Amino acid sequence: MSYVRRLIAVVSFAVAALASSDAHAQVLGPFRWQLQRYCNVVTVTIVQTGATFRVEGVDDLCGAANQAGVTGVAFQNPNGTIGMSLTTVSPGGSAVHTSATISLATLNGQWQDTTGRAGTFAFNGAAAGEMRTAPHSGLKLLASGTFTYGTAFPARGCLAEQVPWADARVGDIYVPIVVPPSPTSFYGMPSIVSRDGYMPFTLCNTSFSPTTAQVSVVMRRLPQ
């Protein structure tokens, strides 16, 4: 986007944000943000509905053949920034919730999601990075210390995430132990907790073929 078009976008968003709640609905966009450190780009249209904004669009999943739907709401915070609450639904039907705060001056900001991932919400960003895989709600608590991971695993590769875990404390070391009926090609890697309340989670696939099979693990905390 040229400097002039960027300026128009910023001004139009600012005017709409500051408009009175009884103003007529205004359609803004499309706007593009990249969820850096990932390569995912969300493209959305923002429609004013009174004092808030309806957000609708897609996550390109880094150029995948099937995109993910994005819906949500945007609103002005008391400190003058714009908040966004977004839900992304993957082609497989799983959802992840994302919160973003952006500056009206630049339309850049910060984001975080329900799996503990976070980064820069980059207006018109196009940096390289890995894909933020969508089916993170496939990671479900089955019992105390046990999870099922239902996302797509790459061939001969690993996936590392963080999941909410109330007992996790900075410095703790957790190891995912793969249990039946999981495929035998999977194993877990030890990870150190870097954020209270979030447990790191790393699984690797030794197979030469990618798979979407569910993998069940028991999380073990190593003694200090």
PyMOL commands that place a pseudoatom at each C-alpha (Angstrom):
pseudoatom trace, name=CA, resn=MET, resi=1, chain=A, elem=C, hetatm=0, pos=[0.000, 0.000, 0.000]
pseudoatom trace, name=CA, resn=SER, resi=2, chain=A, elem=C, hetatm=0, pos=[1.321, 3.460, -0.978]
pseudoatom trace, name=CA, resn=TYR, resi=3, chain=A, elem=C, hetatm=0, pos=[1.908, 6.154, 1.653]
pseudoatom trace, name=CA, resn=VAL, resi=4, chain=A, elem=C, hetatm=0, pos=[-1.199, 8.058, 0.469]
pseudoatom trace, name=CA, resn=ARG, resi=5, chain=A, elem=C, hetatm=0, pos=[-3.471, 4.987, 0.651]
pseudoatom trace, name=CA, resn=ARG, resi=6, chain=A, elem=C, hetatm=0, pos=[-2.016, 4.097, 4.030]
pseudoatom trace, name=CA, resn=LEU, resi=7, chain=A, elem=C, hetatm=0, pos=[-2.709, 7.622, 5.285]
pseudoatom trace, name=CA, resn=ILE, resi=8, chain=A, elem=C, hetatm=0, pos=[-6.288, 7.447, 4.023]
pseudoatom trace, name=CA, resn=ALA, resi=9, chain=A, elem=C, hetatm=0, pos=[-6.775, 4.111, 5.790]
pseudoatom trace, name=CA, resn=VAL, resi=10, chain=A, elem=C, hetatm=0, pos=[-5.467, 5.472, 9.087]
pseudoatom trace, name=CA, resn=VAL, resi=11, chain=A, elem=C, hetatm=0, pos=[-7.548, 8.654, 8.865]
pseudoatom trace, name=CA, resn=SER, resi=12, chain=A, elem=C, hetatm=0, pos=[-10.748, 6.784, 7.923]
pseudoatom trace, name=CA, resn=PHE, resi=13, chain=A, elem=C, hetatm=0, pos=[-10.313, 4.358, 10.823]
pseudoatom trace, name=CA, resn=ALA, resi=14, chain=A, elem=C, hetatm=0, pos=[-9.625, 7.216, 13.215]
pseudoatom trace, name=CA, resn=VAL, resi=15, chain=A, elem=C, hetatm=0, pos=[-12.640, 9.227, 12.091]
pseudoatom trace, name=CA, resn=ALA, resi=16, chain=A, elem=C, hetatm=0, pos=[-14.927, 6.216, 12.424]
pseudoatom trace, name=CA, resn=ALA, resi=17, chain=A, elem=C, hetatm=0, pos=[-13.526, 5.363, 15.857]
pseudoatom trace, name=CA, resn=LEU, resi=18, chain=A, elem=C, hetatm=0, pos=[-14.180, 8.854, 17.117]
pseudoatom trace, name=CA, resn=ALA, resi=19, chain=A, elem=C, hetatm=0, pos=[-17.614, 9.185, 15.533]
pseudoatom trace, name=CA, resn=SER, resi=20, chain=A, elem=C, hetatm=0, pos=[-20.720, 9.323, 17.707]
pseudoatom trace, name=CA, resn=SER, resi=21, chain=A, elem=C, hetatm=0, pos=[-22.607, 6.085, 18.387]
pseudoatom trace, name=CA, resn=ASP, resi=22, chain=A, elem=C, hetatm=0, pos=[-25.622, 7.248, 16.381]
pseudoatom trace, name=CA, resn=ALA, resi=23, chain=A, elem=C, hetatm=0, pos=[-23.656, 7.667, 13.151]
pseudoatom trace, name=CA, resn=HIS, resi=24, chain=A, elem=C, hetatm=0, pos=[-24.658, 5.653, 10.106]
pseudoatom trace, name=CA, resn=ALA, resi=25, chain=A, elem=C, hetatm=0, pos=[-22.805, 2.375, 9.525]
pseudoatom trace, name=CA, resn=GLN, resi=26, chain=A, elem=C, hetatm=0, pos=[-19.516, 2.882, 7.708]
pseudoatom trace, name=CA, resn=VAL, resi=27, chain=A, elem=C, hetatm=0, pos=[-17.696, 0.147, 5.793]
pseudoatom trace, name=CA, resn=LEU, resi=28, chain=A, elem=C, hetatm=0, pos=[-13.916, 0.389, 6.176]
pseudoatom trace, name=CA, resn=GLY, resi=29, chain=A, elem=C, hetatm=0, pos=[-11.232, -1.631, 4.465]
pseudoatom trace, name=CA, resn=PRO, resi=30, chain=A, elem=C, hetatm=0, pos=[-10.239, -4.099, 3.454]
pseudoatom trace, name=CA, resn=PHE, resi=31, chain=A, elem=C, hetatm=0, pos=[-7.400, -4.013, 6.007]
pseudoatom trace, name=CA, resn=ARG, resi=32, chain=A, elem=C, hetatm=0, pos=[-4.499, -6.467, 6.215]
pseudoatom trace, name=CA, resn=TRP, resi=33, chain=A, elem=C, hetatm=0, pos=[-2.518, -7.442, 9.303]
pseudoatom trace, name=CA, resn=GLN, resi=34, chain=A, elem=C, hetatm=0, pos=[0.199, -10.037, 9.677]
pseudoatom trace, name=CA, resn=LEU, resi=35, chain=A, elem=C, hetatm=0, pos=[0.397, -12.008, 12.920]
pseudoatom trace, name=CA, resn=GLN, resi=36, chain=A, elem=C, hetatm=0, pos=[4.154, -11.843, 13.220]
pseudoatom trace, name=CA, resn=ARG, resi=37, chain=A, elem=C, hetatm=0, pos=[6.297, -13.947, 14.098]
pseudoatom trace, name=CA, resn=TYR, resi=38, chain=A, elem=C, hetatm=0, pos=[4.056, -16.099, 11.891]
pseudoatom trace, name=CA, resn=CYS, resi=39, chain=A, elem=C, hetatm=0, pos=[3.430, -15.694, 8.162]
pseudoatom trace, name=CA, resn=ASN, resi=40, chain=A, elem=C, hetatm=0, pos=[-0.370, -15.656, 8.572]
pseudoatom trace, name=CA, resn=VAL, resi=41, chain=A, elem=C, hetatm=0, pos=[-2.079, -12.567, 7.137]
pseudoatom trace, name=CA, resn=VAL, resi=42, chain=A, elem=C, hetatm=0, pos=[-5.653, -11.660, 8.055]
pseudoatom trace, name=CA, resn=THR, resi=43, chain=A, elem=C, hetatm=0, pos=[-7.615, -9.541, 5.578]
pseudoatom trace, name=CA, resn=VAL, resi=44, chain=A, elem=C, hetatm=0, pos=[-10.791, -8.053, 7.009]
pseudoatom trace, name=CA, resn=THR, resi=45, chain=A, elem=C, hetatm=0, pos=[-13.542, -5.563, 6.317]
pseudoatom trace, name=CA, resn=ILE, resi=46, chain=A, elem=C, hetatm=0, pos=[-14.645, -3.453, 9.274]
pseudoatom trace, name=CA, resn=VAL, resi=47, chain=A, elem=C, hetatm=0, pos=[-18.237, -2.251, 9.501]
pseudoatom trace, name=CA, resn=GLN, resi=48, chain=A, elem=C, hetatm=0, pos=[-19.280, 0.360, 12.045]
pseudoatom trace, name=CA, resn=THR, resi=49, chain=A, elem=C, hetatm=0, pos=[-22.287, -0.740, 14.113]
pseudoatom trace, name=CA, resn=GLY, resi=50, chain=A, elem=C, hetatm=0, pos=[-22.926, 2.057, 16.575]
pseudoatom trace, name=CA, resn=ALA, resi=51, chain=A, elem=C, hetatm=0, pos=[-20.009, 2.549, 18.957]
pseudoatom trace, name=CA, resn=THR, resi=52, chain=A, elem=C, hetatm=0, pos=[-18.277, -0.701, 17.940]
pseudoatom trace, name=CA, resn=PHE, resi=53, chain=A, elem=C, hetatm=0, pos=[-17.185, -2.344, 14.694]
pseudoatom trace, name=CA, resn=ARG, resi=54, chain=A, elem=C, hetatm=0, pos=[-17.988, -5.726, 13.161]
pseudoatom trace, name=CA, resn=VAL, resi=55, chain=A, elem=C, hetatm=0, pos=[-14.901, -7.464, 11.742]
pseudoatom trace, name=CA, resn=GLU, resi=56, chain=A, elem=C, hetatm=0, pos=[-15.184, -10.095, 8.986]
pseudoatom trace, name=CA, resn=GLY, resi=57, chain=A, elem=C, hetatm=0, pos=[-12.619, -11.680, 6.680]
pseudoatom trace, name=CA, resn=VAL, resi=58, chain=A, elem=C, hetatm=0, pos=[-10.111, -14.498, 6.256]
pseudoatom trace, name=CA, resn=ASP, resi=59, chain=A, elem=C, hetatm=0, pos=[-6.751, -15.754, 7.487]
pseudoatom trace, name=CA, resn=ASP, resi=60, chain=A, elem=C, hetatm=0, pos=[-4.743, -16.771, 4.415]
pseudoatom trace, name=CA, resn=LEU, resi=61, chain=A, elem=C, hetatm=0, pos=[-2.906, -19.515, 6.373]
pseudoatom trace, name=CA, resn=CYS, resi=62, chain=A, elem=C, hetatm=0, pos=[0.266, -18.390, 4.584]
pseudoatom trace, name=CA, resn=GLY, resi=63, chain=A, elem=C, hetatm=0, pos=[-1.148, -18.938, 1.107]
pseudoatom trace, name=CA, resn=ALA, resi=64, chain=A, elem=C, hetatm=0, pos=[-2.867, -22.283, 1.741]
pseudoatom trace, name=CA, resn=ALA, resi=65, chain=A, elem=C, hetatm=0, pos=[-5.432, -23.525, -0.771]
pseudoatom trace, name=CA, resn=ASN, resi=66, chain=A, elem=C, hetatm=0, pos=[-8.158, -23.342, 1.901]
pseudoatom trace, name=CA, resn=GLN, resi=67, chain=A, elem=C, hetatm=0, pos=[-8.317, -20.221, 4.061]
pseudoatom trace, name=CA, resn=ALA, resi=68, chain=A, elem=C, hetatm=0, pos=[-9.703, -19.809, 7.570]
pseudoatom trace, name=CA, resn=GLY, resi=69, chain=A, elem=C, hetatm=0, pos=[-12.688, -17.607, 8.371]
pseudoatom trace, name=CA, resn=VAL, resi=70, chain=A, elem=C, hetatm=0, pos=[-12.200, -14.656, 10.724]
pseudoatom trace, name=CA, resn=THR, resi=71, chain=A, elem=C, hetatm=0, pos=[-14.967, -12.844, 12.591]
pseudoatom trace, name=CA, resn=GLY, resi=72, chain=A, elem=C, hetatm=0, pos=[-14.946, -10.526, 15.553]
pseudoatom trace, name=CA, resn=VAL, resi=73, chain=A, elem=C, hetatm=0, pos=[-15.426, -7.079, 16.993]
pseudoatom trace, name=CA, resn=ALA, resi=74, chain=A, elem=C, hetatm=0, pos=[-13.284, -3.937, 17.209]
pseudoatom trace, name=CA, resn=PHE, resi=75, chain=A, elem=C, hetatm=0, pos=[-13.715, -1.136, 19.724]
pseudoatom trace, name=CA, resn=GLN, resi=76, chain=A, elem=C, hetatm=0, pos=[-12.024, 1.980, 21.018]
pseudoatom trace, name=CA, resn=ASN, resi=77, chain=A, elem=C, hetatm=0, pos=[-10.219, 1.627, 24.357]
pseudoatom trace, name=CA, resn=PRO, resi=78, chain=A, elem=C, hetatm=0, pos=[-10.256, 4.443, 26.948]
pseudoatom trace, name=CA, resn=ASN, resi=79, chain=A, elem=C, hetatm=0, pos=[-6.550, 5.073, 26.248]
pseudoatom trace, name=CA, resn=GLY, resi=80, chain=A, elem=C, hetatm=0, pos=[-7.264, 5.806, 22.568]
pseudoatom trace, name=CA, resn=THR, resi=81, chain=A, elem=C, hetatm=0, pos=[-6.037, 2.514, 21.127]
pseudoatom trace, name=CA, resn=ILE, resi=82, chain=A, elem=C, hetatm=0, pos=[-8.245, 0.139, 19.155]
pseudoatom trace, name=CA, resn=GLY, resi=83, chain=A, elem=C, hetatm=0, pos=[-8.949, -3.312, 20.570]
pseudoatom trace, name=CA, resn=MET, resi=84, chain=A, elem=C, hetatm=0, pos=[-9.908, -6.326, 18.485]
pseudoatom trace, name=CA, resn=SER, resi=85, chain=A, elem=C, hetatm=0, pos=[-11.328, -9.667, 19.562]
pseudoatom trace, name=CA, resn=LEU, resi=86, chain=A, elem=C, hetatm=0, pos=[-11.133, -12.183, 16.712]
pseudoatom trace, name=CA, resn=THR, resi=87, chain=A, elem=C, hetatm=0, pos=[-12.152, -15.821, 16.231]
pseudoatom trace, name=CA, resn=THR, resi=88, chain=A, elem=C, hetatm=0, pos=[-10.415, -17.823, 13.498]
pseudoatom trace, name=CA, resn=VAL, resi=89, chain=A, elem=C, hetatm=0, pos=[-12.053, -21.080, 12.366]
pseudoatom trace, name=CA, resn=SER, resi=90, chain=A, elem=C, hetatm=0, pos=[-9.814, -23.482, 10.456]
pseudoatom trace, name=CA, resn=PRO, resi=91, chain=A, elem=C, hetatm=0, pos=[-10.910, -25.477, 7.389]
pseudoatom trace, name=CA, resn=GLY, resi=92, chain=A, elem=C, hetatm=0, pos=[-11.164, -28.441, 9.773]
pseudoatom trace, name=CA, resn=GLY, resi=93, chain=A, elem=C, hetatm=0, pos=[-13.628, -26.625, 12.027]
pseudoatom trace, name=CA, resn=SER, resi=94, chain=A, elem=C, hetatm=0, pos=[-11.363, -25.857, 15.003]
pseudoatom trace, name=CA, resn=ALA, resi=95, chain=A, elem=C, hetatm=0, pos=[-11.215, -22.324, 16.413]
pseudoatom trace, name=CA, resn=VAL, resi=96, chain=A, elem=C, hetatm=0, pos=[-8.611, -20.118, 18.058]
pseudoatom trace, name=CA, resn=HIS, resi=97, chain=A, elem=C, hetatm=0, pos=[-9.370, -16.778, 19.724]
pseudoatom trace, name=CA, resn=THR, resi=98, chain=A, elem=C, hetatm=0, pos=[-7.069, -13.782, 19.260]
pseudoatom trace, name=CA, resn=SER, resi=99, chain=A, elem=C, hetatm=0, pos=[-6.940, -10.412, 20.988]
pseudoatom trace, name=CA, resn=ALA, resi=100, chain=A, elem=C, hetatm=0, pos=[-5.127, -7.451, 19.411]
pseudoatom trace, name=CA, resn=THR, resi=101, chain=A, elem=C, hetatm=0, pos=[-4.452, -3.864, 20.430]
pseudoatom trace, name=CA, resn=ILE, resi=102, chain=A, elem=C, hetatm=0, pos=[-3.497, -1.394, 17.706]
pseudoatom trace, name=CA, resn=SER, resi=103, chain=A, elem=C, hetatm=0, pos=[-2.415, 2.238, 17.545]
pseudoatom trace, name=CA, resn=LEU, resi=104, chain=A, elem=C, hetatm=0, pos=[-4.574, 4.655, 15.551]
pseudoatom trace, name=CA, resn=ALA, resi=105, chain=A, elem=C, hetatm=0, pos=[-1.437, 6.516, 14.508]
pseudoatom trace, name=CA, resn=THR, resi=106, chain=A, elem=C, hetatm=0, pos=[0.103, 3.564, 12.646]
pseudoatom trace, name=CA, resn=LEU, resi=107, chain=A, elem=C, hetatm=0, pos=[-2.484, 0.725, 12.747]
pseudoatom trace, name=CA, resn=ASN, resi=108, chain=A, elem=C, hetatm=0, pos=[0.322, -1.493, 14.101]
pseudoatom trace, name=CA, resn=GLY, resi=109, chain=A, elem=C, hetatm=0, pos=[0.050, -3.200, 17.468]
pseudoatom trace, name=CA, resn=GLN, resi=110, chain=A, elem=C, hetatm=0, pos=[0.380, -6.402, 19.475]
pseudoatom trace, name=CA, resn=TRP, resi=111, chain=A, elem=C, hetatm=0, pos=[-1.615, -9.656, 19.486]
pseudoatom trace, name=CA, resn=GLN, resi=112, chain=A, elem=C, hetatm=0, pos=[-1.982, -12.745, 21.652]
pseudoatom trace, name=CA, resn=ASP, resi=113, chain=A, elem=C, hetatm=0, pos=[-4.168, -15.842, 21.450]
pseudoatom trace, name=CA, resn=THR, resi=114, chain=A, elem=C, hetatm=0, pos=[-5.698, -18.472, 23.699]
pseudoatom trace, name=CA, resn=THR, resi=115, chain=A, elem=C, hetatm=0, pos=[-2.768, -20.860, 23.232]
pseudoatom trace, name=CA, resn=GLY, resi=116, chain=A, elem=C, hetatm=0, pos=[-0.286, -18.371, 24.720]
pseudoatom trace, name=CA, resn=ARG, resi=117, chain=A, elem=C, hetatm=0, pos=[1.242, -17.277, 21.410]
pseudoatom trace, name=CA, resn=ALA, resi=118, chain=A, elem=C, hetatm=0, pos=[1.865, -13.559, 20.892]
pseudoatom trace, name=CA, resn=GLY, resi=119, chain=A, elem=C, hetatm=0, pos=[3.635, -11.120, 18.619]
pseudoatom trace, name=CA, resn=THR, resi=120, chain=A, elem=C, hetatm=0, pos=[3.423, -7.979, 16.498]
pseudoatom trace, name=CA, resn=PHE, resi=121, chain=A, elem=C, hetatm=0, pos=[0.129, -7.180, 14.745]
pseudoatom trace, name=CA, resn=ALA, resi=122, chain=A, elem=C, hetatm=0, pos=[1.791, -5.685, 11.670]
pseudoatom trace, name=CA, resn=PHE, resi=123, chain=A, elem=C, hetatm=0, pos=[-0.328, -3.521, 9.362]
pseudoatom trace, name=CA, resn=ASN, resi=124, chain=A, elem=C, hetatm=0, pos=[0.338, -4.696, 5.777]
pseudoatom trace, name=CA, resn=GLY, resi=125, chain=A, elem=C, hetatm=0, pos=[3.134, -6.918, 7.111]
pseudoatom trace, name=CA, resn=ALA, resi=126, chain=A, elem=C, hetatm=0, pos=[4.740, -9.428, 4.745]
pseudoatom trace, name=CA, resn=ALA, resi=127, chain=A, elem=C, hetatm=0, pos=[7.620, -10.923, 6.716]
pseudoatom trace, name=CA, resn=ALA, resi=128, chain=A, elem=C, hetatm=0, pos=[8.709, -14.536, 6.385]
pseudoatom trace, name=CA, resn=GLY, resi=129, chain=A, elem=C, hetatm=0, pos=[7.811, -16.990, 9.134]
pseudoatom trace, name=CA, resn=GLU, resi=130, chain=A, elem=C, hetatm=0, pos=[6.197, -20.303, 9.992]
pseudoatom trace, name=CA, resn=MET, resi=131, chain=A, elem=C, hetatm=0, pos=[2.445, -20.797, 9.794]
pseudoatom trace, name=CA, resn=ARG, resi=132, chain=A, elem=C, hetatm=0, pos=[0.298, -20.355, 12.882]
pseudoatom trace, name=CA, resn=THR, resi=133, chain=A, elem=C, hetatm=0, pos=[-1.617, -23.604, 12.466]
pseudoatom trace, name=CA, resn=ALA, resi=134, chain=A, elem=C, hetatm=0, pos=[-5.312, -23.154, 13.095]
pseudoatom trace, name=CA, resn=PRO, resi=135, chain=A, elem=C, hetatm=0, pos=[-6.593, -26.344, 14.773]
pseudoatom trace, name=CA, resn=HIS, resi=136, chain=A, elem=C, hetatm=0, pos=[-5.174, -25.583, 18.227]
pseudoatom trace, name=CA, resn=SER, resi=137, chain=A, elem=C, hetatm=0, pos=[-8.511, -26.276, 19.853]
pseudoatom trace, name=CA, resn=GLY, resi=138, chain=A, elem=C, hetatm=0, pos=[-7.725, -29.897, 18.901]
pseudoatom trace, name=CA, resn=LEU, resi=139, chain=A, elem=C, hetatm=0, pos=[-5.503, -29.863, 21.988]
pseudoatom trace, name=CA, resn=LYS, resi=140, chain=A, elem=C, hetatm=0, pos=[-7.964, -30.886, 24.662]
pseudoatom trace, name=CA, resn=LEU, resi=141, chain=A, elem=C, hetatm=0, pos=[-7.642, -31.765, 28.328]
pseudoatom trace, name=CA, resn=LEU, resi=142, chain=A, elem=C, hetatm=0, pos=[-8.754, -35.390, 28.791]
pseudoatom trace, name=CA, resn=ALA, resi=143, chain=A, elem=C, hetatm=0, pos=[-7.782, -35.887, 32.411]
pseudoatom trace, name=CA, resn=SER, resi=144, chain=A, elem=C, hetatm=0, pos=[-5.286, -34.498, 34.868]
pseudoatom trace, name=CA, resn=GLY, resi=145, chain=A, elem=C, hetatm=0, pos=[-2.066, -34.186, 32.904]
pseudoatom trace, name=CA, resn=THR, resi=146, chain=A, elem=C, hetatm=0, pos=[-3.364, -35.808, 29.706]
pseudoatom trace, name=CA, resn=PHE, resi=147, chain=A, elem=C, hetatm=0, pos=[-3.971, -34.129, 26.330]
pseudoatom trace, name=CA, resn=THR, resi=148, chain=A, elem=C, hetatm=0, pos=[-5.079, -35.106, 22.837]
pseudoatom trace, name=CA, resn=TYR, resi=149, chain=A, elem=C, hetatm=0, pos=[-3.360, -33.234, 20.028]
pseudoatom trace, name=CA, resn=GLY, resi=150, chain=A, elem=C, hetatm=0, pos=[-5.428, -33.210, 16.842]
pseudoatom trace, name=CA, resn=THR, resi=151, chain=A, elem=C, hetatm=0, pos=[-3.584, -30.778, 14.575]
pseudoatom trace, name=CA, resn=ALA, resi=152, chain=A, elem=C, hetatm=0, pos=[-1.740, -31.669, 11.362]
pseudoatom trace, name=CA, resn=PHE, resi=153, chain=A, elem=C, hetatm=0, pos=[1.850, -32.807, 11.862]
pseudoatom trace, name=CA, resn=PRO, resi=154, chain=A, elem=C, hetatm=0, pos=[4.495, -32.304, 9.150]
pseudoatom trace, name=CA, resn=ALA, resi=155, chain=A, elem=C, hetatm=0, pos=[6.533, -35.215, 7.857]
pseudoatom trace, name=CA, resn=ARG, resi=156, chain=A, elem=C, hetatm=0, pos=[9.707, -35.714, 9.907]
pseudoatom trace, name=CA, resn=GLY, resi=157, chain=A, elem=C, hetatm=0, pos=[9.071, -32.515, 11.835]
pseudoatom trace, name=CA, resn=CYS, resi=158, chain=A, elem=C, hetatm=0, pos=[7.994, -31.082, 15.177]
pseudoatom trace, name=CA, resn=LEU, resi=159, chain=A, elem=C, hetatm=0, pos=[5.290, -28.746, 16.449]
pseudoatom trace, name=CA, resn=ALA, resi=160, chain=A, elem=C, hetatm=0, pos=[5.883, -26.627, 19.551]
pseudoatom trace, name=CA, resn=GLU, resi=161, chain=A, elem=C, hetatm=0, pos=[3.108, -24.733, 21.337]
pseudoatom trace, name=CA, resn=GLN, resi=162, chain=A, elem=C, hetatm=0, pos=[2.061, -23.486, 24.760]
pseudoatom trace, name=CA, resn=VAL, resi=163, chain=A, elem=C, hetatm=0, pos=[-1.180, -24.526, 26.433]
pseudoatom trace, name=CA, resn=PRO, resi=164, chain=A, elem=C, hetatm=0, pos=[-2.908, -23.016, 29.488]
pseudoatom trace, name=CA, resn=TRP, resi=165, chain=A, elem=C, hetatm=0, pos=[-1.947, -25.030, 32.578]
pseudoatom trace, name=CA, resn=ALA, resi=166, chain=A, elem=C, hetatm=0, pos=[-2.682, -23.513, 35.968]
pseudoatom trace, name=CA, resn=ASP, resi=167, chain=A, elem=C, hetatm=0, pos=[0.090, -25.397, 37.807]
pseudoatom trace, name=CA, resn=ALA, resi=168, chain=A, elem=C, hetatm=0, pos=[2.865, -24.466, 35.355]
pseudoatom trace, name=CA, resn=ARG, resi=169, chain=A, elem=C, hetatm=0, pos=[5.558, -22.260, 36.914]
pseudoatom trace, name=CA, resn=VAL, resi=170, chain=A, elem=C, hetatm=0, pos=[8.597, -20.627, 35.346]
pseudoatom trace, name=CA, resn=GLY, resi=171, chain=A, elem=C, hetatm=0, pos=[11.518, -23.051, 35.440]
pseudoatom trace, name=CA, resn=ASP, resi=172, chain=A, elem=C, hetatm=0, pos=[9.424, -26.238, 35.566]
pseudoatom trace, name=CA, resn=ILE, resi=173, chain=A, elem=C, hetatm=0, pos=[10.376, -28.907, 33.026]
pseudoatom trace, name=CA, resn=TYR, resi=174, chain=A, elem=C, hetatm=0, pos=[7.627, -30.949, 31.362]
pseudoatom trace, name=CA, resn=VAL, resi=175, chain=A, elem=C, hetatm=0, pos=[7.968, -34.003, 29.118]
pseudoatom trace, name=CA, resn=PRO, resi=176, chain=A, elem=C, hetatm=0, pos=[5.051, -35.233, 26.944]
pseudoatom trace, name=CA, resn=ILE, resi=177, chain=A, elem=C, hetatm=0, pos=[4.877, -39.048, 27.083]
pseudoatom trace, name=CA, resn=VAL, resi=178, chain=A, elem=C, hetatm=0, pos=[3.080, -40.449, 24.028]
pseudoatom trace, name=CA, resn=VAL, resi=179, chain=A, elem=C, hetatm=0, pos=[0.565, -43.138, 24.982]
pseudoatom trace, name=CA, resn=PRO, resi=180, chain=A, elem=C, hetatm=0, pos=[-1.632, -45.619, 23.013]
pseudoatom trace, name=CA, resn=PRO, resi=181, chain=A, elem=C, hetatm=0, pos=[-3.501, -45.541, 20.726]
pseudoatom trace, name=CA, resn=SER, resi=182, chain=A, elem=C, hetatm=0, pos=[-1.218, -42.850, 19.289]
pseudoatom trace, name=CA, resn=PRO, resi=183, chain=A, elem=C, hetatm=0, pos=[0.885, -43.638, 16.184]
pseudoatom trace, name=CA, resn=THR, resi=184, chain=A, elem=C, hetatm=0, pos=[4.270, -45.052, 17.141]
pseudoatom trace, name=CA, resn=SER, resi=185, chain=A, elem=C, hetatm=0, pos=[6.084, -42.491, 14.968]
pseudoatom trace, name=CA, resn=PHE, resi=186, chain=A, elem=C, hetatm=0, pos=[5.606, -39.745, 17.589]
pseudoatom trace, name=CA, resn=TYR, resi=187, chain=A, elem=C, hetatm=0, pos=[7.730, -38.736, 20.553]
pseudoatom trace, name=CA, resn=GLY, resi=188, chain=A, elem=C, hetatm=0, pos=[7.790, -35.792, 22.965]
pseudoatom trace, name=CA, resn=MET, resi=189, chain=A, elem=C, hetatm=0, pos=[10.583, -33.320, 23.713]
pseudoatom trace, name=CA, resn=PRO, resi=190, chain=A, elem=C, hetatm=0, pos=[11.321, -31.831, 27.168]
pseudoatom trace, name=CA, resn=SER, resi=191, chain=A, elem=C, hetatm=0, pos=[10.416, -28.138, 27.486]
pseudoatom trace, name=CA, resn=ILE, resi=192, chain=A, elem=C, hetatm=0, pos=[11.044, -25.510, 30.160]
pseudoatom trace, name=CA, resn=VAL, resi=193, chain=A, elem=C, hetatm=0, pos=[8.186, -23.269, 31.311]
pseudoatom trace, name=CA, resn=SER, resi=194, chain=A, elem=C, hetatm=0, pos=[8.943, -19.612, 30.524]
pseudoatom trace, name=CA, resn=ARG, resi=195, chain=A, elem=C, hetatm=0, pos=[5.570, -18.130, 31.524]
pseudoatom trace, name=CA, resn=ASP, resi=196, chain=A, elem=C, hetatm=0, pos=[3.498, -18.882, 34.616]
pseudoatom trace, name=CA, resn=GLY, resi=197, chain=A, elem=C, hetatm=0, pos=[0.239, -20.628, 33.769]
pseudoatom trace, name=CA, resn=TYR, resi=198, chain=A, elem=C, hetatm=0, pos=[1.367, -21.869, 30.350]
pseudoatom trace, name=CA, resn=MET, resi=199, chain=A, elem=C, hetatm=0, pos=[2.991, -25.225, 29.687]
pseudoatom trace, name=CA, resn=PRO, resi=200, chain=A, elem=C, hetatm=0, pos=[5.247, -25.697, 26.653]
pseudoatom trace, name=CA, resn=PHE, resi=201, chain=A, elem=C, hetatm=0, pos=[4.320, -28.653, 24.502]
pseudoatom trace, name=CA, resn=THR, resi=202, chain=A, elem=C, hetatm=0, pos=[6.550, -30.178, 21.781]
pseudoatom trace, name=CA, resn=LEU, resi=203, chain=A, elem=C, hetatm=0, pos=[5.771, -33.286, 19.724]
pseudoatom trace, name=CA, resn=CYS, resi=204, chain=A, elem=C, hetatm=0, pos=[7.760, -34.716, 16.832]
pseudoatom trace, name=CA, resn=ASN, resi=205, chain=A, elem=C, hetatm=0, pos=[6.794, -37.019, 13.972]
pseudoatom trace, name=CA, resn=THR, resi=206, chain=A, elem=C, hetatm=0, pos=[9.475, -39.377, 12.626]
pseudoatom trace, name=CA, resn=SER, resi=207, chain=A, elem=C, hetatm=0, pos=[7.313, -40.597, 9.743]
pseudoatom trace, name=CA, resn=PHE, resi=208, chain=A, elem=C, hetatm=0, pos=[8.140, -39.612, 6.167]
pseudoatom trace, name=CA, resn=SER, resi=209, chain=A, elem=C, hetatm=0, pos=[4.466, -38.711, 5.654]
pseudoatom trace, name=CA, resn=PRO, resi=210, chain=A, elem=C, hetatm=0, pos=[2.436, -35.896, 7.245]
pseudoatom trace, name=CA, resn=THR, resi=211, chain=A, elem=C, hetatm=0, pos=[-0.500, -37.015, 9.357]
pseudoatom trace, name=CA, resn=THR, resi=212, chain=A, elem=C, hetatm=0, pos=[-3.604, -35.617, 11.034]
pseudoatom trace, name=CA, resn=ALA, resi=213, chain=A, elem=C, hetatm=0, pos=[-3.955, -38.577, 13.408]
pseudoatom trace, name=CA, resn=GLN, resi=214, chain=A, elem=C, hetatm=0, pos=[-4.752, -37.730, 17.008]
pseudoatom trace, name=CA, resn=VAL, resi=215, chain=A, elem=C, hetatm=0, pos=[-1.906, -38.117, 19.446]
pseudoatom trace, name=CA, resn=SER, resi=216, chain=A, elem=C, hetatm=0, pos=[-2.522, -38.686, 23.151]
pseudoatom trace, name=CA, resn=VAL, resi=217, chain=A, elem=C, hetatm=0, pos=[0.110, -37.780, 25.684]
pseudoatom trace, name=CA, resn=VAL, resi=218, chain=A, elem=C, hetatm=0, pos=[0.572, -37.679, 29.444]
pseudoatom trace, name=CA, resn=MET, resi=219, chain=A, elem=C, hetatm=0, pos=[2.451, -34.623, 30.663]
pseudoatom trace, name=CA, resn=ARG, resi=220, chain=A, elem=C, hetatm=0, pos=[5.118, -35.421, 33.223]
pseudoatom trace, name=CA, resn=ARG, resi=221, chain=A, elem=C, hetatm=0, pos=[6.855, -32.771, 35.312]
pseudoatom trace, name=CA, resn=LEU, resi=222, chain=A, elem=C, hetatm=0, pos=[10.479, -33.603, 36.033]
pseudoatom trace, name=CA, resn=PRO, resi=223, chain=A, elem=C, hetatm=0, pos=[11.651, -33.252, 39.662]
pseudoatom trace, name=CA, resn=GLN, resi=224, chain=A, elem=C, hetatm=0, pos=[13.818, -30.218, 40.373]
for i in range(1, 224): cmd.bond("trace and resi %d" % i, "trace and resi %d" % (i + 1))
show_as sticks, trace
zoom trace
